[in-house]
Amino acid sequence: MSTERITITRSQIQDIDTLCAGIVTRDGEMDACCKAATTIIYDAEHASVWPACTWHAHRYGGALTLAQIREALTQGATRFEREVAPW
């Protein structure tokens, strides 16, 4: 089984907060999911990240924990990489 190296940048972590804020106005149930999200999905096609609760979780592989990423960024990392198996 092959793996794909993915990179999550600091700006992408900020983007996920913006995305969740946008979901607030459209779907209260999804908003609750985003607020509690501990996992994000890396979308290689669009080079973006999404809360695992969105439909993207069903389309793209690459689950990552926000806690691990934020910890790495807090410690001065400018990106976070992890090997993931494609779905």
N, C-alpha and C positions, 0 to 999 in steps of 0.2 A: 504494500500500500504506500503510495507516495504522499508526501506532505508538501504544504505550500507555506512559505514564510510570509507572514503578514506584519505590517508596521502600522501602529496607531500613534498618531502625533498628538501633541498637546492641543492643537486647534480642533482636532476631531473630537476630543473629549468635551471641549466647550460647545461644539456643534450639537452634541447629543443633548445637552441641557437646553439648547435653543429648540431643538426638535420636540422635546417633551413639553416645553412651554407652548409650542404651537398646537400640540395635540389637546391641550387643556380646553381650547375653545371648540373643538370638534367632537370630542368623545370622552366624557367624564370617566368611563370605565377604563379606557386605555390610559388616561392620565394617571389613574391610581396605579396601574401596572408600571408605568414609567417611573413614578416616584419610588416604587419599591424595587425597581430593577437592579439586579446585581450582575447581570450578564448583558453583553452587547454582541452584535453580529457584525463581522467585517464584510462589507459588500465590495468585492474585488472589481466588479464591473464598473461601479461608479466611484470607487476609492473613498467610501464613506462608511460610517458606523451607525447602527440603529439599535434601539432597545430590543432585546430578544422577544418582547411581547408583540412586536409588530409582525406583519405578514412576511417581512424580509427574513425572519427567523426560519420560515418554512422554505424559503427560496435559496438562501445562502448558508454555507457552513461557516465554521470559525467562531465558535462561542468563546468569549473572553470574559473574565470577571473584572468589573469596574474597580473593585478594591485593589486588585493586583496592579492594574494600570495606573491608578491614581497614586498608589504607594511609590511606584517607580518614578513617576513624574515629580512627586514631592521630594524625592531624594536627588533630584537634579537631572533626571533623564529627560531627553528631548523627544524620545520615542520609545515604544515598548514593542518588542518582537516576541512572537511565540510560534512554534511549529504546530500546525493544526492539520488534521486529516480532512480532506474534502468529503462532503456527503455524497 
